[in-house]
Amino acid sequence: MATSTFYRPLEITDPEAVLKLLAIAETEPPSEPFCEHPYTDEDFKRGEELLLDCLARSRH
């Protein structure tokens, strides 16, 4: 994908779409996470350790 697509201006001309976007932006974020199986602290720590190990090996 060309990087120029990331810099394209966002133009919403449909009034109904503008109202929907405003309604979404004004609502509070959900209190529950979207993921049904969120990562535990142990999972996060293990993943971080694996990443650091992988990065340490790639430096050699």
PQR file with spaces between the fields and no chain letter, atoms N, CA, C, O and H, PARSE charges and radii, in Angstrom:
ATOM       1  N    MET     1       0.845   -1.179    0.000 -0.4000 1.5000
ATOM       2  CA   MET     1       0.000    0.000    0.000 -0.0000 2.0000
ATOM       3  C    MET     1       0.888    1.239    0.000  0.5500 1.7000
ATOM       4  O    MET     1       1.868    1.304    0.742 -0.5500 1.4000
ATOM       5  N    ALA     2       0.562    2.177   -0.794 -0.4000 1.5000
ATOM       6  CA   ALA     2       1.340    3.408   -0.880 -0.0000 2.0000
ATOM       7  C    ALA     2       1.131    4.241    0.374  0.5500 1.7000
ATOM       8  O    ALA     2       0.022    4.315    0.904 -0.5500 1.4000
ATOM       9  H    ALA     2      -0.235    2.124   -1.397  0.4000 1.0000
ATOM      10  N    THR     3       2.202    4.866    0.841 -0.4000 1.5000
ATOM      11  CA   THR     3       2.092    5.677    2.055 -0.0000 2.0000
ATOM      12  C    THR     3       1.292    6.953    1.823  0.5500 1.7000
ATOM      13  O    THR     3       0.825    7.567    2.783 -0.5500 1.4000
ATOM      14  H    THR     3       3.102    4.806    0.410  0.4000 1.0000
ATOM      15  N    SER     4       1.128    7.354    0.596 -0.4000 1.5000
ATOM      16  CA   SER     4       0.367    8.577    0.332 -0.0000 2.0000
ATOM      17  C    SER     4      -1.096    8.423    0.733  0.5500 1.7000
ATOM      18  O    SER     4      -1.783    9.417    0.967 -0.5500 1.4000
ATOM      19  H    SER     4       1.507    6.855   -0.183  0.4000 1.0000
ATOM      20  N    THR     5      -1.578    7.178    0.816 -0.4000 1.5000
ATOM      21  CA   THR     5      -2.971    6.985    1.219 -0.0000 2.0000
ATOM      22  C    THR     5      -3.194    7.374    2.671  0.5500 1.7000
ATOM      23  O    THR     5      -4.324    7.663    3.064 -0.5500 1.4000
ATOM      24  H    THR     5      -1.020    6.370    0.626  0.4000 1.0000
ATOM      25  N    PHE     6      -2.131    7.388    3.478 -0.4000 1.5000
ATOM      26  CA   PHE     6      -2.280    7.746    4.885 -0.0000 2.0000
ATOM      27  C    PHE     6      -2.440    9.247    5.081  0.5500 1.7000
ATOM      28  O    PHE     6      -2.893    9.697    6.134 -0.5500 1.4000
ATOM      29  H    PHE     6      -1.213    7.153    3.159  0.4000 1.0000
ATOM      30  N    TYR     7      -2.073   10.012    4.076 -0.4000 1.5000
ATOM      31  CA   TYR     7      -2.118   11.459    4.201 -0.0000 2.0000
ATOM      32  C    TYR     7      -3.295   12.077    3.456  0.5500 1.7000
ATOM      33  O    TYR     7      -3.378   13.295    3.298 -0.5500 1.4000
ATOM      34  H    TYR     7      -1.705    9.647    3.221  0.4000 1.0000
ATOM      35  N    ARG     8      -4.189   11.232    3.010 -0.4000 1.5000
ATOM      36  CA   ARG     8      -5.348   11.735    2.295 -0.0000 2.0000
ATOM      37  C    ARG     8      -6.295   12.422    3.299  0.5500 1.7000
ATOM      38  O    ARG     8      -6.557   11.866    4.365 -0.5500 1.4000
ATOM      39  H    ARG     8      -4.122   10.242    3.138  0.4000 1.0000
ATOM      40  N    PRO     9      -6.802   13.605    2.978 -0.5600 1.5000
ATOM      41  CA   PRO     9      -7.711   14.281    3.910  0.2800 2.0000
ATOM      42  C    PRO     9      -9.039   13.526    4.035  0.5500 1.7000
ATOM      43  O    PRO     9      -9.535   12.949    3.067 -0.5500 1.4000
ATOM      44  N    LEU    10      -9.586   13.542    5.213 -0.4000 1.5000
ATOM      45  CA   LEU    10     -10.856   12.889    5.481 -0.0000 2.0000
ATOM      46  C    LEU    10     -11.966   13.924    5.269  0.5500 1.7000
ATOM      47  O    LEU    10     -12.024   14.937    5.966 -0.5500 1.4000
ATOM      48  H    LEU    10      -9.183   14.010    6.000  0.4000 1.0000
ATOM      49  N    GLU    11     -12.827   13.661    4.317 -0.4000 1.5000
ATOM      50  CA   GLU    11     -13.925   14.579    4.030 -0.0000 2.0000
ATOM      51  C    GLU    11     -15.247   13.835    4.152  0.5500 1.7000
ATOM      52  O    GLU    11     -15.496   12.863    3.439 -0.5500 1.4000
ATOM      53  H    GLU    11     -12.780   12.838    3.750  0.4000 1.0000
ATOM      54  N    ILE    12     -16.088   14.304    5.064 -0.4000 1.5000
ATOM      55  CA   ILE    12     -17.419   13.721    5.232 -0.0000 2.0000
ATOM      56  C    ILE    12     -18.420   14.778    4.791  0.5500 1.7000
ATOM      57  O    ILE    12     -18.538   15.836    5.409 -0.5500 1.4000
ATOM      58  H    ILE    12     -15.886   15.094    5.643  0.4000 1.0000
ATOM      59  N    THR    13     -19.135   14.480    3.721 -0.4000 1.5000
ATOM      60  CA   THR    13     -20.061   15.464    3.175 -0.0000 2.0000
ATOM      61  C    THR    13     -21.517   15.134    3.478  0.5500 1.7000
ATOM      62  O    THR    13     -22.375   16.012    3.398 -0.5500 1.4000
ATOM      63  H    THR    13     -19.039   13.621    3.219  0.4000 1.0000
ATOM      64  N    ASP    14     -21.805   13.898    3.821 -0.4000 1.5000
ATOM      65  CA   ASP    14     -23.173   13.495    4.122 -0.0000 2.0000
ATOM      66  C    ASP    14     -23.536   13.956    5.538  0.5500 1.7000
ATOM      67  O    ASP    14     -22.886   13.537    6.496 -0.5500 1.4000
ATOM      68  H    ASP    14     -21.108   13.184    3.886  0.4000 1.0000
ATOM      69  N    PRO    15     -24.559   14.810    5.697 -0.5600 1.5000
ATOM      70  CA   PRO    15     -24.930   15.314    7.025  0.2800 2.0000
ATOM      71  C    PRO    15     -25.274   14.186    8.007  0.5500 1.7000
ATOM      72  O    PRO    15     -24.961   14.283    9.194 -0.5500 1.4000
ATOM      73  N    GLU    16     -25.906   13.135    7.527 -0.4000 1.5000
ATOM      74  CA   GLU    16     -26.250   12.022    8.408 -0.0000 2.0000
ATOM      75  C    GLU    16     -24.981   11.329    8.922  0.5500 1.7000
ATOM      76  O    GLU    16     -24.918   10.926   10.084 -0.5500 1.4000
ATOM      77  H    GLU    16     -26.161   13.055    6.563  0.4000 1.0000
ATOM      78  N    ALA    17     -23.985   11.193    8.062 -0.4000 1.5000
ATOM      79  CA   ALA    17     -22.722   10.584    8.458 -0.0000 2.0000
ATOM      80  C    ALA    17     -21.995   11.444    9.482  0.5500 1.7000
ATOM      81  O    ALA    17     -21.366   10.921   10.401 -0.5500 1.4000
ATOM      82  H    ALA    17     -24.036   11.520    7.118  0.4000 1.0000
ATOM      83  N    VAL    18     -22.079   12.762    9.326 -0.4000 1.5000
ATOM      84  CA   VAL    18     -21.462   13.680   10.283 -0.0000 2.0000
ATOM      85  C    VAL    18     -22.110   13.506   11.655  0.5500 1.7000
ATOM      86  O    VAL    18     -21.412   13.453   12.667 -0.5500 1.4000
ATOM      87  H    VAL    18     -22.589   13.187    8.579  0.4000 1.0000
ATOM      88  N    LEU    19     -23.422   13.418   11.692 -0.4000 1.5000
ATOM      89  CA   LEU    19     -24.129   13.244   12.967 -0.0000 2.0000
ATOM      90  C    LEU    19     -23.774   11.910   13.617  0.5500 1.7000
ATOM      91  O    LEU    19     -23.609   11.838   14.835 -0.5500 1.4000
ATOM      92  H    LEU    19     -23.989   13.461   10.869  0.4000 1.0000
ATOM      93  N    LYS    20     -23.657   10.862   12.817 -0.4000 1.5000
ATOM      94  CA   LYS    20     -23.272    9.556   13.364 -0.0000 2.0000
ATOM      95  C    LYS    20     -21.867    9.605   13.951  0.5500 1.7000
ATOM      96  O    LYS    20     -21.618    9.065   15.029 -0.5500 1.4000
ATOM      97  H    LYS    20     -23.791   10.921   11.828  0.4000 1.0000
ATOM      98  N    LEU    21     -20.952   10.253   13.238 -0.4000 1.5000
ATOM      99  CA   LEU    21     -19.578   10.371   13.727 -0.0000 2.0000
ATOM     100  C    LEU    21     -19.527   11.164   15.032  0.5500 1.7000
ATOM     101  O    LEU    21     -18.800   10.793   15.953 -0.5500 1.4000
ATOM     102  H    LEU    21     -21.154   10.692   12.363  0.4000 1.0000
ATOM     103  N    LEU    22     -20.283   12.238   15.115 -0.4000 1.5000
ATOM     104  CA   LEU    22     -20.332   13.030   16.341 -0.0000 2.0000
ATOM     105  C    LEU    22     -20.918   12.224   17.494  0.5500 1.7000
ATOM     106  O    LEU    22     -20.430   12.313   18.621 -0.5500 1.4000
ATOM     107  H    LEU    22     -20.874   12.540   14.367  0.4000 1.0000
ATOM     108  N    ALA    23     -21.947   11.447   17.229 -0.4000 1.5000
ATOM     109  CA   ALA    23     -22.554   10.624   18.274 -0.0000 2.0000
ATOM     110  C    ALA    23     -21.560    9.594   18.802  0.5500 1.7000
ATOM     111  O    ALA    23     -21.499    9.345   20.006 -0.5500 1.4000
ATOM     112  H    ALA    23     -22.343   11.375   16.314  0.4000 1.0000
ATOM     113  N    ILE    24     -20.791    9.005   17.910 -0.4000 1.5000
ATOM     114  CA   ILE    24     -19.783    8.034   18.328 -0.0000 2.0000
ATOM     115  C    ILE    24     -18.686    8.717   19.139  0.5500 1.7000
ATOM     116  O    ILE    24     -18.242    8.182   20.155 -0.5500 1.4000
ATOM     117  H    ILE    24     -20.840    9.208   16.933  0.4000 1.0000
ATOM     118  N    ALA    25     -18.248    9.890   18.700 -0.4000 1.5000
ATOM     119  CA   ALA    25     -17.174   10.599   19.384 -0.0000 2.0000
ATOM     120  C    ALA    25     -17.600   11.082   20.765  0.5500 1.7000
ATOM     121  O    ALA    25     -16.761   11.196   21.659 -0.5500 1.4000
ATOM     122  H    ALA    25     -18.609   10.324   17.875  0.4000 1.0000
ATOM     123  N    GLU    26     -18.879   11.366   20.957 -0.4000 1.5000
ATOM     124  CA   GLU    26     -19.355   11.909   22.217 -0.0000 2.0000
ATOM     125  C    GLU    26     -19.730   10.839   23.239  0.5500 1.7000
ATOM     126  O    GLU    26     -19.907   11.153   24.416 -0.5500 1.4000
ATOM     127  H    GLU    26     -19.560   11.274   20.231  0.4000 1.0000
ATOM     128  N    THR    27     -19.854    9.591   22.816 -0.4000 1.5000
ATOM     129  CA   THR    27     -20.215    8.544   23.761 -0.0000 2.0000
ATOM     130  C    THR    27     -19.005    8.148   24.588  0.5500 1.7000
ATOM     131  O    THR    27     -17.861    8.280   24.153 -0.5500 1.4000
ATOM     132  H    THR    27     -19.710    9.336   21.860  0.4000 1.0000
ATOM     133  N    GLU    28     -19.281    7.661   25.782 -0.4000 1.5000
ATOM     134  CA   GLU    28     -18.202    7.222   26.654 -0.0000 2.0000
ATOM     135  C    GLU    28     -17.666    5.884   26.155  0.5500 1.7000
ATOM     136  O    GLU    28     -18.413    5.084   25.591 -0.5500 1.4000
ATOM     137  H    GLU    28     -20.211    7.553   26.135  0.4000 1.0000
ATOM     138  N    PRO    29     -16.384    5.641   26.361 -0.5600 1.5000
ATOM     139  CA   PRO    29     -15.830    4.359   25.945  0.2800 2.0000
ATOM     140  C    PRO    29     -16.450    3.225   26.778  0.5500 1.7000
ATOM     141  O    PRO    29     -16.863    3.450   27.916 -0.5500 1.4000
ATOM     142  N    PRO    30     -16.515    2.038   26.228 -0.5600 1.5000
ATOM     143  CA   PRO    30     -17.107    0.928   26.976  0.2800 2.0000
ATOM     144  C    PRO    30     -16.276    0.595   28.214  0.5500 1.7000
ATOM     145  O    PRO    30     -15.050    0.701   28.193 -0.5500 1.4000
ATOM     146  N    SER    31     -16.944    0.197   29.277 -0.4000 1.5000
ATOM     147  CA   SER    31     -16.226   -0.133   30.508 -0.0000 2.0000
ATOM     148  C    SER    31     -15.575   -1.505   30.415  0.5500 1.7000
ATOM     149  O    SER    31     -14.584   -1.776   31.094 -0.5500 1.4000
ATOM     150  H    SER    31     -17.941    0.111   29.294  0.4000 1.0000
ATOM     151  N    GLU    32     -16.129   -2.363   29.581 -0.4000 1.5000
ATOM     152  CA   GLU    32     -15.580   -3.701   29.396 -0.0000 2.0000
ATOM     153  C    GLU    32     -14.653   -3.707   28.183  0.5500 1.7000
ATOM     154  O    GLU    32     -14.927   -3.018   27.201 -0.5500 1.4000
ATOM     155  H    GLU    32     -16.934   -2.143   29.030  0.4000 1.0000
ATOM     156  N    PRO    33     -13.570   -4.466   28.233 -0.5600 1.5000
ATOM     157  CA   PRO    33     -12.710   -4.548   27.050  0.2800 2.0000
ATOM     158  C    PRO    33     -13.410   -5.268   25.906  0.5500 1.7000
ATOM     159  O    PRO    33     -14.285   -6.103   26.131 -0.5500 1.4000
ATOM     160  N    PHE    34     -13.018   -4.939   24.670 -0.4000 1.5000
ATOM     161  CA   PHE    34     -13.614   -5.579   23.506 -0.0000 2.0000
ATOM     162  C    PHE    34     -13.233   -7.038   23.405  0.5500 1.7000
ATOM     163  O    PHE    34     -14.016   -7.866   22.940 -0.5500 1.4000
ATOM     164  H    PHE    34     -12.307   -4.261   24.487  0.4000 1.0000
ATOM     165  N    CYS    35     -12.030   -7.348   23.842 -0.4000 1.5000
ATOM     166  CA   CYS    35     -11.516   -8.707   23.733 -0.0000 2.0000
ATOM     167  C    CYS    35     -12.195   -9.591   24.784  0.5500 1.7000
ATOM     168  O    CYS    35     -12.299   -9.213   25.950 -0.5500 1.4000
ATOM     169  H    CYS    35     -11.394   -6.675   24.219  0.4000 1.0000
ATOM     170  N    GLU    36     -12.651  -10.759   24.363 -0.4000 1.5000
ATOM     171  CA   GLU    36     -13.289  -11.674   25.300 -0.0000 2.0000
ATOM     172  C    GLU    36     -12.266  -12.323   26.229  0.5500 1.7000
ATOM     173  O    GLU    36     -12.602  -12.729   27.341 -0.5500 1.4000
ATOM     174  H    GLU    36     -12.567  -11.066   23.415  0.4000 1.0000
ATOM     175  N    HIS    37     -11.020  -12.419   25.773 -0.4000 1.5000
ATOM     176  CA   HIS    37      -9.963  -13.033   26.555 -0.0000 2.0000
ATOM     177  C    HIS    37      -8.793  -12.063   26.659  0.5500 1.7000
ATOM     178  O    HIS    37      -7.782  -12.234   25.978 -0.5500 1.4000
ATOM     179  H    HIS    37     -10.747  -12.088   24.869  0.4000 1.0000
ATOM     180  N    PRO    38      -8.925  -11.033   27.518 -0.5600 1.5000
ATOM     181  CA   PRO    38      -7.831  -10.062   27.603  0.2800 2.0000
ATOM     182  C    PRO    38      -6.577  -10.715   28.194  0.5500 1.7000
ATOM     183  O    PRO    38      -6.651  -11.682   28.952 -0.5500 1.4000
ATOM     184  N    TYR    39      -5.453  -10.165   27.827 -0.4000 1.5000
ATOM     185  CA   TYR    39      -4.193  -10.680   28.332 -0.0000 2.0000
ATOM     186  C    TYR    39      -4.080  -10.421   29.821  0.5500 1.7000
ATOM     187  O    TYR    39      -4.481   -9.368   30.316 -0.5500 1.4000
ATOM     188  H    TYR    39      -5.394   -9.379   27.211  0.4000 1.0000
ATOM     189  N    THR    40      -3.530  -11.389   30.523 -0.4000 1.5000
ATOM     190  CA   THR    40      -3.254  -11.202   31.944 -0.0000 2.0000
ATOM     191  C    THR    40      -1.907  -10.513   32.075  0.5500 1.7000
ATOM     192  O    THR    40      -1.161  -10.396   31.103 -0.5500 1.4000
ATOM     193  H    THR    40      -3.204  -12.244   30.121  0.4000 1.0000
ATOM     194  N    ASP    41      -1.605  -10.063   33.271 -0.4000 1.5000
ATOM     195  CA   ASP    41      -0.308   -9.441   33.510 -0.0000 2.0000
ATOM     196  C    ASP    41       0.827  -10.428   33.232  0.5500 1.7000
ATOM     197  O    ASP    41       1.883  -10.047   32.729 -0.5500 1.4000
ATOM     198  H    ASP    41      -2.211  -10.158   34.061  0.4000 1.0000
ATOM     199  N    GLU    42       0.594  -11.705   33.567 -0.4000 1.5000
ATOM     200  CA   GLU    42       1.612  -12.726   33.320 -0.0000 2.0000
ATOM     201  C    GLU    42       1.836  -12.908   31.821  0.5500 1.7000
ATOM     202  O    GLU    42       2.975  -13.032   31.370 -0.5500 1.4000
ATOM     203  H    GLU    42      -0.265  -12.014   33.976  0.4000 1.0000
ATOM     204  N    ASP    43       0.746  -12.925   31.052 -0.4000 1.5000
ATOM     205  CA   ASP    43       0.865  -13.057   29.599 -0.0000 2.0000
ATOM     206  C    ASP    43       1.652  -11.886   29.009  0.5500 1.7000
ATOM     207  O    ASP    43       2.505  -12.069   28.141 -0.5500 1.4000
ATOM     208  H    ASP    43      -0.179  -12.824   31.419  0.4000 1.0000
ATOM     209  N    PHE    44       1.352  -10.688   29.493 -0.4000 1.5000
ATOM     210  CA   PHE    44       2.033   -9.501   28.996 -0.0000 2.0000
ATOM     211  C    PHE    44       3.518   -9.565   29.323  0.5500 1.7000
ATOM     212  O    PHE    44       4.358   -9.280   28.470 -0.5500 1.4000
ATOM     213  H    PHE    44       0.659  -10.539   30.198  0.4000 1.0000
ATOM     214  N    LYS    45       3.843   -9.945   30.571 -0.4000 1.5000
ATOM     215  CA   LYS    45       5.244  -10.027   30.986 -0.0000 2.0000
ATOM     216  C    LYS    45       5.986  -11.081   30.168  0.5500 1.7000
ATOM     217  O    LYS    45       7.116  -10.846   29.741 -0.5500 1.4000
ATOM     218  H    LYS    45       3.160  -10.176   31.263  0.4000 1.0000
ATOM     219  N    ARG    46       5.363  -12.242   29.946 -0.4000 1.5000
ATOM     220  CA   ARG    46       5.992  -13.300   29.167 -0.0000 2.0000
ATOM     221  C    ARG    46       6.248  -12.829   27.733  0.5500 1.7000
ATOM     222  O    ARG    46       7.327  -13.057   27.185 -0.5500 1.4000
ATOM     223  H    ARG    46       4.445  -12.433   30.294  0.4000 1.0000
ATOM     224  N    GLY    47       5.261  -12.178   27.132 -0.4000 1.5000
ATOM     225  CA   GLY    47       5.419  -11.663   25.784 -0.0000 2.0000
ATOM     226  C    GLY    47       6.517  -10.628   25.698  0.5500 1.7000
ATOM     227  O    GLY    47       7.279  -10.606   24.731 -0.5500 1.4000
ATOM     228  H    GLY    47       4.385  -11.994   27.577  0.4000 1.0000
ATOM     229  N    GLU    48       6.607   -9.769   26.703 -0.4000 1.5000
ATOM     230  CA   GLU    48       7.648   -8.747   26.720 -0.0000 2.0000
ATOM     231  C    GLU    48       9.029   -9.395   26.830  0.5500 1.7000
ATOM     232  O    GLU    48       9.972   -8.963   26.167 -0.5500 1.4000
ATOM     233  H    GLU    48       5.988   -9.787   27.489  0.4000 1.0000
ATOM     234  N    GLU    49       9.148  -10.436   27.671 -0.4000 1.5000
ATOM     235  CA   GLU    49      10.420  -11.138   27.812 -0.0000 2.0000
ATOM     236  C    GLU    49      10.804  -11.837   26.502  0.5500 1.7000
ATOM     237  O    GLU    49      11.970  -11.813   26.106 -0.5500 1.4000
ATOM     238  H    GLU    49       8.382  -10.787   28.209  0.4000 1.0000
ATOM     239  N    LEU    50       9.837  -12.451   25.837 -0.4000 1.5000
ATOM     240  CA   LEU    50      10.115  -13.104   24.561 -0.0000 2.0000
ATOM     241  C    LEU    50      10.578  -12.092   23.516  0.5500 1.7000
ATOM     242  O    LEU    50      11.498  -12.364   22.745 -0.5500 1.4000
ATOM     243  H    LEU    50       8.890  -12.470   26.159  0.4000 1.0000
ATOM     244  N    LEU    51       9.946  -10.946   23.495 -0.4000 1.5000
ATOM     245  CA   LEU    51      10.341   -9.901   22.552 -0.0000 2.0000
ATOM     246  C    LEU    51      11.758   -9.427   22.828  0.5500 1.7000
ATOM     247  O    LEU    51      12.553   -9.269   21.903 -0.5500 1.4000
ATOM     248  H    LEU    51       9.198  -10.726   24.122  0.4000 1.0000
ATOM     249  N    LEU    52      12.076   -9.200   24.095 -0.4000 1.5000
ATOM     250  CA   LEU    52      13.415   -8.741   24.441 -0.0000 2.0000
ATOM     251  C    LEU    52      14.463   -9.789   24.085  0.5500 1.7000
ATOM     252  O    LEU    52      15.543   -9.448   23.603 -0.5500 1.4000
ATOM     253  H    LEU    52      11.430   -9.328   24.847  0.4000 1.0000
ATOM     254  N    ASP    53      14.148  -11.069   24.319 -0.4000 1.5000
ATOM     255  CA   ASP    53      15.063  -12.148   23.918 -0.0000 2.0000
ATOM     256  C    ASP    53      15.280  -12.148   22.417  0.5500 1.7000
ATOM     257  O    ASP    53      16.410  -12.274   21.944 -0.5500 1.4000
ATOM     258  H    ASP    53      13.271  -11.346   24.710  0.4000 1.0000
ATOM     259  N    CYS    54      14.215  -12.010   21.684 -0.4000 1.5000
ATOM     260  CA   CYS    54      14.298  -12.002   20.215 -0.0000 2.0000
ATOM     261  C    CYS    54      15.139  -10.817   19.736  0.5500 1.7000
ATOM     262  O    CYS    54      15.970  -10.965   18.841 -0.5500 1.4000
ATOM     263  H    CYS    54      13.298  -11.908   22.068  0.4000 1.0000
ATOM     264  N    LEU    55      14.925   -9.665   20.323 -0.4000 1.5000
ATOM     265  CA   LEU    55      15.675   -8.478   19.925 -0.0000 2.0000
ATOM     266  C    LEU    55      17.151   -8.605   20.292  0.5500 1.7000
ATOM     267  O    LEU    55      18.024   -8.157   19.548 -0.5500 1.4000
ATOM     268  H    LEU    55      14.250   -9.545   21.050  0.4000 1.0000
ATOM     269  N    ALA    56      17.424   -9.224   21.453 -0.4000 1.5000
ATOM     270  CA   ALA    56      18.809   -9.416   21.867 -0.0000 2.0000
ATOM     271  C    ALA    56      19.543  -10.336   20.892  0.5500 1.7000
ATOM     272  O    ALA    56      20.712  -10.108   20.580 -0.5500 1.4000
ATOM     273  H    ALA    56      16.714   -9.587   22.057  0.4000 1.0000
ATOM     274  N    ARG    57      18.866  -11.362   20.418 -0.4000 1.5000
ATOM     275  CA   ARG    57      19.484  -12.287   19.468 -0.0000 2.0000
ATOM     276  C    ARG    57      19.730  -11.626   18.113  0.5500 1.7000
ATOM     277  O    ARG    57      20.704  -11.947   17.432 -0.5500 1.4000
ATOM     278  H    ARG    57      17.916  -11.547   20.672  0.4000 1.0000
ATOM     279  N    SER    58      18.867  -10.721   17.728 -0.4000 1.5000
ATOM     280  CA   SER    58      18.995  -10.110   16.398 -0.0000 2.0000
ATOM     281  C    SER    58      20.115   -9.079   16.356  0.5500 1.7000
ATOM     282  O    SER    58      20.524   -8.663   15.272 -0.5500 1.4000
ATOM     283  H    SER    58      18.076  -10.460   18.281  0.4000 1.0000
ATOM     284  N    ARG    59      20.613   -8.663   17.501 -0.4000 1.5000
ATOM     285  CA   ARG    59      21.696   -7.664   17.551 -0.0000 2.0000
ATOM     286  C    ARG    59      23.049   -8.276   17.210  0.5500 1.7000
ATOM     287  O    ARG    59      23.976   -7.557   16.838 -0.5500 1.4000
ATOM     288  H    ARG    59      20.281   -9.001   18.381  0.4000 1.0000
ATOM     289  N    HIS    60      23.171   -9.580   17.331 -0.4000 1.5000
ATOM     290  CA   HIS    60      24.465  -10.256   17.112 -0.0000 2.0000
ATOM     291  C    HIS    60      24.765  -10.410   15.664  0.5500 1.7000
ATOM     292  O    HIS    60      25.808  -10.955   15.304 -0.5500 1.4000
ATOM     293  H    HIS    60      22.418  -10.165   17.633  0.4000 1.0000
